[in-house]
Amino acid sequence: MRWRPTDSSDIGGSSSSPAYSGIEATRRTVMVGRGKDGTLVGALGIFGAVRPRLFGIAYRMLGSVAEAEDVVQEAWLRWQQTDRSQVRDPIGFLVTTTSRLALNAATSARARRELYPGPWLPEPVDTSADPTLQAERNESLELAVLLLLERLTPAERAVYVLREAFDYPYRRIGEVLGISEANARQLGRRARTHLAQERRDPVGYADHGRLLRAFLAAARSGDLPRLEELLAETATSYADGGGTVRAAQVPVVGRDNVARYILGVIRKFGRDLTLEIVESNGQAAILVSQAGTAIALVNIDASPAGIERVLIVLNPQKLTQFQR
């Protein structure tokens, strides 16, 4: 597979954009190793320099660490098998390969998730342990946004991720995905419109943390009126047990219902619970542990009206990064 050369303005937008400096730093690192790219060691060096970006693209498109790792591994295999002496833009080649692999994987994953037992939630990541995931814009990393992205078509999701998370211009996105610039713009517009319809304006980082701490205090004390006060009127709770842990099989809707459900979940697990604030997907979240084992991760999505969504990950396979 041969990558068509592009000029540097295609890769990351203007030199003043936040993503541009990171891309150019990676480009310079890659260019230093170009003299060795005929060897496997050289290929590994080039790939390693851009790997965090590749994983970030795949994870945002798939919402699964394992599936993203599979895509990145396949991109590595293709990079190994390519005549690298003919590749004039290694970053462009690897981003294109990864994006198209992730697009195909998202199409098949969507069909599988229609058979998922109960609500499906993205797999959370411990961004305190892997800060490279936060190198780009954070909103596209938030668990609530990843959940909403599942409702887009795979192509809309790909355009949104490349544009909003990595600041790629639409002309470049079209080249990566093999579509026209106009089509890329249209897909991006649809994606933003859909997300705007599904999500109220989110609160800032500080307000999000304040609401989460208040939510944690009310849940710990069993204070139902306070919990209801923190929730938006149309609050919705999603619980992902993955078919291995008992959880609500449909979303719980409404302030009163969600508040009672949260306290019911805590009572179900008993009194010997440890609840602590950790970092997940670039935001504060609540890690629930029992006898030293993580059993749940709770994320919230909030607007000025209060907590709009409570996302409860109970599936043990999705909590491996938070096992202490």
C-alpha positions as CSV (number, residue, x, y, z in Angstrom):
1,M,0.0,0.0,0.0
2,R,1.5,3.3,-1.0
3,W,0.7,6.6,0.6
4,R,0.3,9.6,-1.6
5,P,2.5,12.5,-0.3
6,T,0.9,15.5,1.2
7,D,2.2,18.8,2.5
8,S,2.5,19.4,6.2
9,S,-0.6,21.7,6.3
10,D,-2.8,18.7,5.6
11,I,-1.8,16.9,8.7
12,G,-2.9,18.9,11.7
13,G,-4.5,22.2,10.6
14,S,-2.8,25.6,11.2
15,S,0.4,25.9,13.2
16,S,-1.5,27.7,15.9
17,S,-3.9,24.8,16.5
18,P,-3.4,22.8,19.8
19,A,-3.0,19.5,17.9
20,Y,-0.5,20.8,15.4
21,S,2.5,21.0,17.6
22,G,2.1,17.5,18.8
23,I,1.7,16.2,15.3
24,E,4.8,18.1,14.1
25,A,6.8,16.8,17.0
26,T,5.9,13.3,16.1
27,R,6.6,14.0,12.4
28,R,10.1,15.3,13.3
29,T,10.7,12.1,15.4
30,V,9.6,10.0,12.5
31,M,11.8,11.9,10.1
32,V,14.9,11.2,12.2
33,G,14.3,7.5,11.8
34,R,13.6,7.6,8.1
35,G,17.1,6.5,7.3
36,K,16.4,3.1,9.0
37,D,12.9,2.5,7.8
38,G,14.0,-0.4,5.6
39,T,14.7,-2.4,8.7
40,L,12.3,-3.9,11.2
41,V,13.9,-1.9,14.0
42,G,13.4,1.3,12.0
43,A,9.8,0.3,11.3
44,L,9.2,-0.2,15.0
45,G,10.7,3.1,15.9
46,I,8.4,5.0,13.4
47,F,5.4,3.1,14.5
48,G,6.1,3.5,18.2
49,A,6.4,7.3,17.8
50,V,2.8,7.5,16.4
51,R,1.2,4.6,18.2
52,P,-0.5,6.7,20.9
53,R,-2.3,8.7,18.2
54,L,-3.3,5.5,16.4
55,F,-4.7,4.0,19.6
56,G,-6.5,7.3,20.4
57,I,-8.3,7.2,17.0
58,A,-9.3,3.5,17.3
59,Y,-10.4,3.8,20.9
60,R,-12.6,6.8,20.3
61,M,-14.2,5.1,17.3
62,L,-14.8,1.8,19.0
63,G,-15.2,2.5,22.7
64,S,-13.3,-0.7,23.5
65,V,-9.7,-1.0,24.6
66,A,-9.4,-4.6,23.3
67,E,-10.9,-3.8,19.9
68,A,-8.7,-0.7,19.6
69,E,-5.6,-2.7,20.4
70,D,-6.6,-5.2,17.7
71,V,-6.9,-2.5,15.2
72,V,-3.5,-1.0,16.1
73,Q,-1.9,-4.5,16.0
74,E,-3.4,-5.0,12.5
75,A,-2.0,-1.6,11.4
76,W,1.4,-2.7,12.7
77,L,1.3,-5.9,10.7
78,R,0.4,-3.9,7.5
79,W,3.2,-1.5,8.2
80,Q,5.7,-4.4,8.5
81,Q,4.5,-5.8,5.2
82,T,4.7,-2.5,3.3
83,D,7.6,-1.4,1.1
84,R,8.4,1.4,3.5
85,S,11.0,2.9,1.1
86,Q,8.0,4.0,-1.0
87,V,6.1,5.7,1.8
88,R,6.9,9.4,1.9
89,D,4.5,10.2,4.7
90,P,4.7,7.5,7.4
91,I,2.2,9.3,9.7
92,G,-0.3,9.7,6.9
93,F,0.0,6.1,5.9
94,L,-0.5,4.8,9.5
95,V,-3.3,7.2,10.3
96,T,-5.1,6.2,7.1
97,T,-4.6,2.5,7.7
98,T,-5.8,2.7,11.3
99,S,-8.8,4.9,10.5
100,R,-10.0,2.6,7.8
101,L,-9.5,-0.5,9.9
102,A,-11.4,1.1,12.8
103,L,-14.2,2.1,10.4
104,N,-14.6,-1.5,9.3
105,A,-14.4,-2.7,12.9
106,A,-17.0,-0.2,14.0
107,T,-19.4,-1.5,11.4
108,S,-19.1,-5.1,12.6
109,A,-19.1,-4.0,16.3
110,R,-22.4,-2.2,15.8
111,A,-24.1,-5.4,14.7
112,R,-22.7,-7.3,17.7
113,R,-23.9,-4.7,20.1
114,E,-27.4,-5.0,19.0
115,L,-27.3,-8.4,20.7
116,Y,-25.6,-7.1,23.8
117,P,-27.3,-8.1,27.1
118,G,-28.8,-4.9,28.4
119,P,-27.4,-1.4,27.9
120,W,-23.9,-1.2,26.4
121,L,-21.4,1.3,27.7
122,P,-18.0,2.2,26.4
123,E,-15.0,0.6,28.2
124,P,-13.6,3.3,30.5
125,V,-9.8,4.0,30.5
126,D,-7.6,5.1,33.4
127,T,-6.3,8.4,31.9
128,S,-4.2,9.1,35.1
129,A,-2.1,6.0,34.2
130,D,-2.1,6.8,30.4
131,P,-2.0,10.5,29.9
132,T,-1.2,10.2,26.2
133,L,-4.9,9.6,25.6
134,Q,-5.5,13.2,26.7
135,A,-2.9,14.7,24.4
136,E,-5.7,15.7,22.1
137,R,-9.1,17.4,22.8
138,N,-10.8,15.8,25.7
139,E,-14.5,16.0,25.0
140,S,-14.4,13.2,22.5
141,L,-12.8,11.0,25.2
142,E,-15.6,11.5,27.8
143,L,-17.6,8.3,28.4
144,A,-20.9,10.1,27.8
145,V,-19.7,11.4,24.4
146,L,-18.4,8.0,23.4
147,L,-21.9,6.6,24.3
148,L,-23.6,9.1,22.1
149,L,-21.1,8.5,19.3
150,E,-22.4,4.9,19.1
151,R,-25.7,6.3,17.8
152,L,-23.9,7.8,14.7
153,T,-23.1,5.9,11.6
154,P,-19.5,4.6,11.6
155,A,-18.6,7.1,8.9
156,E,-20.1,10.0,10.9
157,R,-18.2,8.8,13.9
158,A,-14.9,8.6,12.0
159,V,-15.3,12.1,10.7
160,Y,-16.2,13.5,14.1
161,V,-13.2,11.8,15.8
162,L,-10.7,13.0,13.3
163,R,-12.1,16.5,13.2
164,E,-13.0,17.2,16.8
165,A,-10.4,15.1,18.6
166,F,-7.4,15.5,16.3
167,D,-8.2,18.8,14.5
168,Y,-7.8,17.4,11.0
169,P,-9.1,19.6,8.1
170,Y,-11.9,18.2,6.1
171,R,-9.8,17.9,3.0
172,R,-7.4,15.7,4.9
173,I,-10.3,13.7,6.5
174,G,-11.7,13.0,3.0
175,E,-8.3,11.6,1.9
176,V,-8.0,9.4,5.0
177,L,-11.5,7.9,4.6
178,G,-11.5,7.8,0.8
179,I,-14.4,10.3,0.4
180,S,-14.7,13.8,-1.0
181,E,-14.1,16.9,1.1
182,A,-17.7,17.9,0.7
183,N,-18.9,14.5,1.9
184,A,-16.6,14.8,4.9
185,R,-18.1,18.2,5.8
186,Q,-21.6,16.9,5.4
187,L,-20.9,13.9,7.7
188,G,-19.2,16.1,10.3
189,R,-22.2,18.5,10.2
190,R,-24.6,15.6,10.7
191,A,-22.6,14.2,13.6
192,R,-22.4,17.6,15.4
193,T,-26.2,18.2,14.9
194,H,-27.1,14.8,16.3
195,L,-24.9,15.2,19.3
196,A,-26.3,18.7,20.0
197,Q,-29.8,17.2,19.9
198,E,-28.9,14.4,22.3
199,R,-26.8,16.4,24.8
200,R,-27.4,19.7,26.6
201,D,-24.5,22.0,27.1
202,P,-22.1,20.3,29.5
203,V,-20.8,22.0,32.6
204,G,-17.1,22.9,33.0
205,Y,-14.5,20.6,34.6
206,A,-14.7,22.3,38.1
207,D,-18.5,22.1,38.2
208,H,-18.4,18.5,37.0
209,G,-16.1,17.6,39.9
210,R,-18.2,19.5,42.4
211,L,-21.4,17.7,41.3
212,L,-19.6,14.3,41.4
213,R,-18.4,14.9,44.9
214,A,-21.9,15.9,46.0
215,F,-23.4,12.9,44.3
216,L,-20.8,10.7,46.1
217,A,-21.6,12.2,49.5
218,A,-25.4,11.7,49.0
219,A,-25.0,8.1,47.8
220,R,-22.7,7.3,50.7
221,S,-25.1,8.7,53.3
222,G,-28.3,7.3,51.6
223,D,-29.7,10.9,51.3
224,L,-32.5,10.4,48.8
225,P,-33.8,14.0,48.8
226,R,-30.2,15.4,48.2
227,L,-29.6,12.9,45.4
228,E,-32.8,13.9,43.7
229,E,-31.8,17.5,44.1
230,L,-28.6,16.9,42.2
231,L,-30.3,15.1,39.3
232,A,-31.9,16.8,36.3
233,E,-35.6,16.2,35.9
234,T,-35.1,13.9,32.9
235,A,-32.0,12.2,34.3
236,T,-31.2,8.7,32.8
237,S,-29.1,5.9,34.3
238,Y,-27.4,3.2,32.2
239,A,-25.9,0.1,33.8
240,D,-23.7,-2.2,31.9
241,G,-23.4,-5.7,33.5
242,G,-22.3,-7.4,30.3
243,G,-24.6,-10.4,31.1
244,T,-22.3,-11.4,34.0
245,V,-23.4,-9.0,36.7
246,R,-27.1,-8.3,37.4
247,A,-28.0,-4.8,36.2
248,A,-31.1,-3.0,34.9
249,Q,-31.8,-4.3,31.4
250,V,-33.2,-1.0,30.2
251,P,-32.2,2.6,31.0
252,V,-33.8,4.0,34.2
253,V,-35.4,7.3,33.4
254,G,-36.6,10.2,35.6
255,R,-35.1,12.0,38.6
256,D,-36.9,10.0,41.3
257,N,-36.4,6.6,39.6
258,V,-32.7,7.2,39.1
259,A,-32.1,8.3,42.7
260,R,-33.9,5.3,44.1
261,Y,-32.1,3.0,41.7
262,I,-28.7,4.3,42.7
263,L,-29.3,3.8,46.4
264,G,-30.8,0.4,45.6
265,V,-27.6,-0.7,43.8
266,I,-25.5,0.4,46.8
267,R,-27.7,-1.5,49.2
268,K,-27.6,-4.6,47.0
269,F,-23.8,-4.8,47.3
270,G,-23.9,-4.3,51.1
271,R,-22.1,-2.0,53.6
272,D,-18.5,-3.1,53.1
273,L,-18.0,-0.9,50.0
274,T,-15.2,1.5,49.3
275,L,-16.1,4.5,47.2
276,E,-13.3,6.8,45.9
277,I,-12.8,9.4,43.3
278,V,-10.5,8.4,40.4
279,E,-9.8,9.7,36.9
280,S,-11.6,8.1,34.0
281,N,-11.6,9.3,30.4
282,G,-10.2,12.7,31.5
283,Q,-12.8,13.3,34.1
284,A,-13.4,12.5,37.8
285,A,-15.4,9.3,38.3
286,I,-16.4,7.1,41.3
287,L,-14.7,3.7,41.7
288,V,-16.7,1.3,43.8
289,S,-14.6,-1.5,45.4
290,Q,-15.4,-4.5,47.6
291,A,-12.7,-6.4,49.5
292,G,-10.1,-4.7,47.3
293,T,-11.8,-5.6,44.0
294,A,-13.2,-3.0,41.7
295,I,-16.9,-3.8,41.1
296,A,-18.2,-0.7,39.5
297,L,-17.2,2.6,37.9
298,V,-19.7,5.5,37.9
299,N,-19.4,8.4,35.5
300,I,-21.8,11.3,35.3
301,D,-22.7,13.7,32.5
302,A,-24.0,17.0,33.7
303,S,-25.5,20.2,32.4
304,P,-26.6,23.4,34.2
305,A,-29.9,21.6,35.0
306,G,-28.0,19.0,37.0
307,I,-26.8,15.4,36.4
308,E,-28.3,14.3,33.1
309,R,-26.7,10.8,32.8
310,V,-25.4,8.3,35.3
311,L,-23.2,5.7,33.6
312,I,-22.5,2.6,35.7
313,V,-20.0,0.1,34.4
314,L,-20.4,-3.2,36.2
315,N,-19.0,-5.6,33.6
316,P,-15.8,-7.0,35.1
317,Q,-14.1,-7.3,31.7
318,K,-14.4,-3.5,31.4
319,L,-12.9,-2.7,34.8
320,T,-9.5,-4.3,34.4
321,Q,-7.7,-1.0,34.2
322,F,-9.1,0.0,37.6
323,Q,-8.2,-3.1,39.6
324,R,-5.7,-2.0,42.3
